[in-house]
Amino acid sequence: MKNFEFLFTAWMVVWAIFFGYEITVARRLTQVREEIERLRQQLNGR
Amino acid sequence: MKGRLAYTGITAALVFFAGYAALFLAPDEATMHAVQRIFYFHVGSWNAMFCALFVVFCANVAYLLTRKQKYDALGVSGVEVAVMCCTIGLVTGPLWAKPVWGIYWTWDARLTSTFILWLLYIAYLLLRGLLEDPEKKASLSAIFGIFAFLDVPMVYLSNRLWRTQHPQPVILGGAGSGMAPMIAKVLVLCIVAMFFLMVLVFIDRYRLEQLRNECEELRFEIESRSAQVQSLPPSAAQRMSS
């Protein structure tokens, strides 16, 4: 297949950007959920 | 939760089938061969970006009219997702261009206006990071978002209005445009798959923004309670804190 390396690189880049971004969103979600839990405990005086 | 799982499953199936169709079912283009297959996800990512930016524009206008926080959350979520789609488009485009044009990049109307669009929305995100006051942040970014959206029709029309190195439009491009039926079917499938993928990330990002606001409300409540305790006489404050 001619120019397959460009197709392969583009394919990898699409998934790297997508999963990279999705992982950062998931991490931030976990951090905020933990923070909410901590604040709720603080608010309830525990 | 079940709805979310079902949606993720449908998106995964669509993306898998679209990927398979783009790589194996679509016919080999006569002059470009394998590298033409980049086009399926390149166009799909632009389409997803335009949809996200349209939502951002509507959310920005809605925020300025109503001052409801949910529109600000929708706006910033959409911008992040649109920047992700734009980045995919800006990286896959040059990877297609190098073997076809012999160069990765040229400053023609389409590429330049797209690059400016990417910079504008990066600036939108940076602007939000610089402002402390939530209301000021939301208002200024909504105004900036509406201003940045002016570049969207410019990007869309650039290769229709000016002669560009970028290929002329193959969809709604007038006489002489169009593509082989099988290529068109695979392209539509890829556009739908990328749209579903964009919506999936958009939902997660919007959820994050909502949780951040919930977090801010809790912090504010804790601060106001501790301020209340400090303003009381020592004996009452001791009773309240215990």
Interface residues (C-beta under 8 A of the other chain):
Chain A: M1 K2 N3 F4 F6 L7 T9 A10 W11 V13 V14 I17 F18 Y21 E22 V25 A26 R28 L29 V32 R33 E35 I36 L39 R40 Q42 L43
Chain B: M32 H33 A34 V35 R37 I38 F41 H42 S45 E80 M84 T87 I88 V91 T92 L95 W96 K98 P99 L197 V201 D204 R205 R207 L208 L211 R212 E214 C215 L218 R219 E221 I222 R225
